[in-house]
Each structure stands twice: as C-alpha cells, then as structure tokens.
Amino acid sequence: MQIFIGILLGISVSLTAWRLGSLSKSGAVAAALTGSLIFGLGGLPWAALLLTFFISSSALSKAFKQRKTAVNEKFSKGSRRDWAQVLANDGLGTLLVIGFAFFSGQPIIWFTYAGAMATVNADT
C-alpha cells in the first residue's frame, strides 16, 4: 500500500510543481519517478525530507530571482528544474532509498540521505 501511495504522491507533487513553474516537463517526469521511489520505499521520514528540500529551494529560487538574474544568464538554466537538475539533486537520494529498502534498513543510510539533501539545498 505504501508503494501505491508513494506513486500517487510522487505524481501529484511533480504535477503541482510543474503547474507552479518550478519544474519543466522533463523535470516533472524525473521528479515523479524519483519522488515515487522515495515516497513509496522510504515512507514519511524520507518524503518529509525531500519535500522540505524541494519546497524551500523552490521558494528561495523564486524569492531571489531578480538578484540572481545576472548570474543565471551566465551559469544557470533558470528556476525551472529540468530532468538533469532533478537527477543531480535527487539521484543519490533515490539510490539510497533503494539500498535502504532492499538491502539493509540501516539508519546510517537515512542519515547519509539527510546529508545529501542538506548539501543540494545549500547549493541552491
């Protein structure tokens, strides 16, 4: 049942983020896949951390959009995340949740995930 709920949540969150302009179409597809795995295999602790990262980084990107405009023109793809940006931010987390679910269930894997999410959030 958790897997099914995870798939629904992953798709719902990615569609909402696409409609709000935080994700491109390719980013929404990638986020639906990674989010479904993280929500479905990791449950609430993993999902809460992912949502905290995504909501806070999206809010920061929008809040400082004008300040970052000059820099974004030279170095960034903009505030709409595409599939590559989603995988860059979520790829390790997705691999970690798969390892957590299928191989060990060791708490150190969740702490590694938390560190990875903190790192990508700091980079935003």
C-alpha positions as a printed Julia matrix, in Angstrom:
124×3 Matrix{Float64}:
  0.0    0.0     0.0
  2.87   2.39    0.8
  4.26   1.94   -2.72
  0.89   2.84   -4.26
  0.55   5.93   -2.05
  4.15   6.85   -2.91
  3.4    6.7    -6.63
  0.3    8.88   -6.2
  2.2   11.4    -4.1
  5.19  11.45   -6.45
  2.97  12.16   -9.45
  0.8   14.68   -7.58
  3.73  16.69   -6.24
  5.55  16.75   -9.58
  2.41  17.84  -11.47
  1.77  20.59   -8.95
  5.38  21.77   -9.18
  5.17  21.77  -12.99
  1.96  23.83  -12.9
  3.57  26.29  -10.48
  6.57  26.68  -12.79
  9.17  25.02  -10.56
  9.73  22.1   -12.97
  9.95  21.77  -16.74
  8.07  18.88  -18.37
 11.17  16.69  -18.3
 11.8   17.73  -14.71
  8.26  16.76  -13.75
  8.7   13.28  -15.26
 12.02  12.77  -13.46
 10.57  14.11  -10.2
  7.56  11.8   -10.49
  9.88   8.8   -10.85
 12.34   9.72   -8.12
  9.63  11.04   -5.82
  7.54   7.9    -6.22
 10.51   5.75   -5.24
 11.48   7.94   -2.3
  7.9    8.3    -1.03
  7.0    4.68   -1.74
 10.1    2.94   -0.41
 11.16   5.37    2.3
  7.84   6.39    3.76
  7.14   9.53    5.72
 10.66  10.35    7.04
 12.18  10.22    3.57
  9.24  12.01    1.95
  9.22  14.79    4.54
 12.9   15.5     3.99
 12.52  15.52    0.2
  9.51  17.86    0.37
 11.32  20.17    2.79
 14.25  20.39    0.39
 12.11  20.92   -2.69
  9.74  23.49   -1.18
 12.49  25.52    0.48
 14.79  25.5    -2.56
 11.92  26.46   -4.88
 10.88  29.28   -2.55
 14.46  30.56   -2.32
 14.85  30.45   -6.11
 11.68  32.5    -6.56
 12.43  34.92   -3.7
 15.87  35.83   -5.04
 15.02  35.59   -8.73
 15.83  39.23   -9.55
 19.06  39.17   -7.56
 20.22  36.04   -9.39
 19.2   37.16  -12.9
 22.65  38.36  -13.98
 24.35  35.26  -12.64
 21.68  32.94  -14.04
 22.21  34.25  -17.57
 25.82  33.08  -17.46
 25.74  29.96  -15.31
 22.24  28.64  -14.77
 19.35  27.05  -16.6
 16.89  29.2   -14.63
 14.48  28.42  -11.82
 12.54  25.68  -13.67
 14.38  22.45  -12.93
 14.77  20.03  -15.84
 15.4   16.26  -15.69
 19.16  16.67  -15.32
 18.79  19.03  -12.37
 16.24  16.73  -10.73
 18.58  13.76  -11.07
 21.56  15.81   -9.89
 19.64  16.75   -6.75
 17.66  13.53   -6.24
 19.67  10.78   -7.9
 21.78   9.89   -4.87
 18.72  10.02   -2.62
 16.89   7.64   -4.92
 19.78   5.17   -4.88
 20.0    5.44   -1.1
 16.29   4.72   -0.57
 16.54   1.67   -2.84
 19.5    0.43   -0.8
 17.68   1.17    2.43
 14.54  -0.69    1.35
 16.08  -3.73   -0.28
 19.41  -4.36    1.37
 19.67  -3.33    4.96
 17.29  -0.82    6.51
 20.29   0.6     8.38
 19.72   4.05    9.92
 23.11   5.26    8.6
 21.61   5.21    5.11
 18.9    7.67    6.16
 21.5    9.94    7.77
 23.51   9.82    4.54
 20.34  10.79    2.66
 19.77  13.7     5.08
 23.32  14.88    4.46
 22.87  14.63    0.7
 19.65  16.67    0.86
 21.34  19.29    3.03
 24.16  19.54    0.51
 21.94  20.05   -2.52
 19.8   22.53   -0.58
 22.89  24.54    0.37
 23.87  24.63   -3.3
 20.56  26.28   -4.21
